[in-house]
Amino acid sequence: MNKKELIRLALMGDKKAQEECTNRGIILPCPICGGEIKIRQCDWDMFYPYCDGCKLTFNFLFDSEKDAIEIANTRPTPPIGRCGECKNWNGGDCYRQELTKSNDFCSYFEPREEK
């Protein structure tokens, strides 16, 4: 699998792709601004991920650079669902986006609460 496809899968929450990125030393973009995350080393030989763009600092120190990359690469899987199954669906339309059908996949999907 090429690097671009691996990163795309990892950003979508694929745990195996995230692990492969970590093993290859690939650091995913910042989850806040999309900027480049770098691994910094502090004075007492500990490592932490840091984004130069938005200044996001992960509030953890790690014994190894690989452990710092692993936490930077951990992303949740976004929920995927159809508009008609979304809590934003209002019997024929969605207040978050226009011109949707009940079987469309929604980029704003939020599962309905169980009753």
C-alpha positions as CSV (number, residue, x, y, z in Angstrom):
1,M,0.0,0.0,0.0
2,N,1.4,3.4,-0.9
3,K,2.0,6.1,1.7
4,K,-0.9,8.4,0.6
5,E,-3.5,5.6,0.8
6,L,-2.1,4.4,4.1
7,I,-2.4,8.0,5.6
8,R,-5.9,8.3,4.2
9,L,-7.0,5.1,5.9
10,A,-5.3,6.0,9.2
11,L,-7.1,9.4,9.2
12,M,-10.4,7.6,8.7
13,G,-9.8,5.6,11.9
14,D,-8.4,2.4,10.5
15,K,-6.4,1.0,13.5
16,K,-4.2,-1.3,11.3
17,A,-3.3,1.7,9.1
18,Q,-2.5,3.8,12.1
19,E,-0.2,1.1,13.5
20,E,1.5,0.7,10.1
21,C,2.1,4.5,10.0
22,T,3.7,4.3,13.4
23,N,5.9,1.4,12.5
24,R,7.1,3.3,9.4
25,G,7.7,6.5,11.3
26,I,4.9,8.4,9.5
27,I,3.3,11.0,11.6
28,L,-0.3,11.9,10.7
29,P,-1.2,15.6,10.2
30,C,-2.5,17.6,13.2
31,P,-6.1,16.8,14.1
32,I,-6.8,20.5,14.8
33,C,-5.2,22.4,11.9
34,G,-3.9,19.7,9.5
35,G,-0.3,21.0,10.0
36,E,2.8,18.9,10.4
37,I,3.3,17.3,13.8
38,K,6.8,16.9,15.0
39,I,8.2,14.9,17.8
40,R,10.2,17.0,20.2
41,Q,12.6,15.8,22.9
42,C,12.7,17.6,26.2
43,D,15.7,18.1,28.4
44,W,15.2,14.9,30.4
45,D,15.2,12.5,27.4
46,M,11.4,12.3,27.0
47,F,9.5,12.8,23.8
48,Y,6.2,14.5,22.9
49,P,4.2,15.4,19.8
50,Y,3.9,19.1,18.9
51,C,2.3,21.0,16.1
52,D,4.2,24.1,14.9
53,G,1.0,25.4,13.1
54,C,-1.6,25.7,15.9
55,K,0.8,24.9,18.8
56,L,-1.1,21.8,19.8
57,T,0.9,20.0,22.5
58,F,0.0,16.5,23.6
59,N,0.1,16.6,27.4
60,F,2.0,13.3,27.6
61,L,5.7,12.5,27.8
62,F,7.0,9.3,26.4
63,D,10.2,7.3,26.9
64,S,10.5,6.7,23.1
65,E,9.9,8.6,19.9
66,K,7.9,5.6,18.6
67,D,5.5,5.9,21.6
68,A,5.0,9.6,20.9
69,I,4.3,8.9,17.2
70,E,1.8,6.2,18.2
71,I,-0.3,8.7,20.4
72,A,-0.1,11.3,17.6
73,N,-1.4,8.7,15.1
74,T,-4.3,7.5,17.2
75,R,-7.6,8.7,15.7
76,P,-11.2,7.7,16.3
77,T,-13.3,6.2,13.6
78,P,-15.9,8.8,12.5
79,P,-19.5,7.6,12.5
80,I,-20.9,6.7,9.1
81,G,-24.6,6.5,8.4
82,R,-27.3,7.5,6.0
83,C,-29.3,10.7,6.2
84,G,-32.5,9.0,7.1
85,E,-30.8,7.3,10.1
86,C,-29.3,10.6,11.4
87,K,-30.7,12.6,14.3
88,N,-30.6,15.7,12.0
89,W,-33.0,14.2,9.5
90,N,-36.4,15.8,9.7
91,G,-38.8,13.6,7.7
92,G,-37.7,14.7,4.2
93,D,-34.7,17.0,4.7
94,C,-31.7,17.7,6.9
95,Y,-31.2,21.0,8.6
96,R,-27.4,20.7,8.2
97,Q,-27.3,20.4,4.4
98,E,-29.6,20.9,1.4
99,L,-31.0,18.5,-1.2
100,T,-30.4,15.2,0.6
101,K,-32.3,11.9,0.3
102,S,-32.9,9.5,3.1
103,N,-30.4,7.0,1.7
104,D,-27.6,9.5,1.1
105,F,-24.5,9.2,3.3
106,C,-24.1,12.3,5.4
107,S,-20.9,14.0,6.3
108,Y,-22.7,15.4,9.4
109,F,-24.0,12.1,10.5
110,E,-24.9,11.7,14.2
111,P,-26.7,8.6,15.4
112,R,-30.2,9.0,16.8
113,E,-30.4,8.5,20.6
114,E,-31.9,5.1,21.6
115,K,-35.3,5.4,23.3
